Amino acid sequence: MNFAQNCRTNYILRQDIEDLVKCRNTLYGHAQEARLTDSDYAKYKTDVEGIILRIARFSNIENEMQQKLHDTYQRPLDETILMQYTNTLTQQSLNDRDIEEKVDKLQQHLIAQDERLDCRMGRIEGKVSEVAQTEARLLEHSNDDTYGITKDVKVCFEILDKHNMLVIFAKPEVESLKQVFR
């Protein structure tokens, strides 16, 4: 039976499944403590039985489901089932702790990555500022005819445009090169 298909067209079925999920979340999934008053137990028991029987009626297994519910009231809690529940809850608790530890590690990793990224962005912004200042000086010098753009400078601009990076090696005493970068 395709419940997803039927839930889209049958509002009552969809509501019953949503109510069942809500009960599960309230009683188990998001419960703050493993306690329930007698009156709450009776209310949830009645609500869940009604939901289960409506879903069973929809699936044409209502009589079978009523018998199964009746059987659960009559038989005592089996020690084997109790051990299975205990083991399952213990394993779930361990899994939850493991997930929390992994989330903490991921958060620490993300914080470290964020700090490194901020540092790199700061350096990049500084370099962009330097490039903008250099371009402004070149433009200023070319406008007042104190500097002429040579073929080599044009090649440097092409490399910068293509690779977003340019490294120039020169001896520190080359006076004309010092003037270009001021």
N, C-alpha and C positions, 0 to 999 in steps of 0.2 A: 504494500500500500504506500503510495507516495504522499506523505503528510505535507511536504512543502507545497505541492500542487493543491491539495485539499484545503490547506490553511489559507491560501490566497482567496479561495472562493467561499469558504465556510467560516463566517465570522465567529460562531459559537465555538467551533473546534479551535480556532486560532486563540480565542480568549481563554479557553480551558488550558491550552498548552502554556500560554503566558502566565496564567495563575499558578500552574504547577511549577513553573520555573521560579516564580516569585516565592512560593512556599519553600522550595529547595534552597534558594538563596537566603531566606530569612532563618530557616532552621539549621542549615548546614554550611552553605557556601560563605556567608558573611556574618555568621553568628559570633557574637562577642564572647559568649560562654556556652558551655554544653549543659544548659539547664532549661527547663520548661515547666511552668506551673501545670497543675492538673486541669484547670479550666482551659488554658491555652492548648494543652495536648488534645483535649476532647474537641475543641474547635477545629484545630488543624486536621485531626483525624477525620472528622466529618467532612470538612472541605475537600481533603485529598481523596477520600473515598468517592465523593460525588464526582469529582473531576475524572478519576480513573474510570468510573462506571460510564460516564458520558462518552469518553474516548472509546471505551470498549464497545458501547452501543453503536457508535459510528463505524467501528471496525467489524461489527457483527460477531463479537465474542463476549457479549455481556454476561451470559450465564456462566461461561467458563471463568470469567474474571470474578464474579460473585463467589464462586466456589473457592477460588484461590484466596480471596480476602477472608472468607469464613475459615479456611484452613489455617491462615496465619493467626487468627484469634484463638484457635483451639490448641495448637501445638505449643509446647514450652520452648523457650529460647535454648537452642542447642549450643553446647559449650564450644563445639567446633566453629560454629558461625560467630560466636563471641570472639574467639581467637582470631578469626579472619578479619572481623571488624577492627579489633585492636591492632593487628598488624598493618592493616590498610591505613588506619588513622596515624599510626606511628610513621609509616613510610611517607604519607602525605605531609606530615609535619617536617620530616627531614628534607623532603623535596622543596617545601616552602622556604626553609632556612637556606638551602642551597641556592635557590633562586634569588633570595634577598642578598646573599653574599655576592652573587654574580652581578646583580644590579648595582650594588655598591661599588664593585670594582669598575664596572662600566662607567659609572658616574665620575669616579676619580680619573679614569682614563680620559673621559671627555673634557673634564676640567683642565687636565694637563695639555690636551690637544688645543683647547681654546686659548690657553695662555701662550703656547708656542705660536699659534696662528696670529694672535694679537701682536706678538713681538715681530713676526715676519711682516705683517701688514704695516707696522710702524716703520720698519726699514724700507719697505717698498714705497710708502708715502714720502719718506725722506728722499729716496732716489728720484721719484717723480718730480718732487719739488726742485731738486738739483737740475734735472733735465729741463724743466720749465724755465729756471733762471738762466741756464746756459743758452737756451733758444732765444730768450728775451735779449740777452747780451749780444748774441750773434745778429739778431734782427736790428738792434740798436746800432751796432757797429756797421752793418751793411747799409743802413739808412744814412749814416753820416759819412760814408765813404772812407772810414778808417779801417775797414776790413772787407775783403772781397772773398766770396765763396769760391773756393778752388774745386778742381775736379776731385781731389782727395776727400774734401769735406762732403761733397755730394755723395760719394761712395759710402762714406760713414753714415750719412742719413739713410741711404738705401738699406744698409745692413741693419740699422736701428729699426727701420720700418718693418723689415722682414723678420728679424729675430728678437726684437724688443730688448736687445742687449748688444753692447759693443765694448770690447776691451782693447785699449791702446797701450802698448808698451813703448816707453821712450826713456832716454837718459834724463835725469833730473836737471842737467845743466842746459838743455836745449831751451833757450830763451823764447823762441817763437812759439813753441808748443805750450809753454807756461802761459803765454798771453792768450792763447786760444781758449784755455780752460778757466780763465779768470772771469 
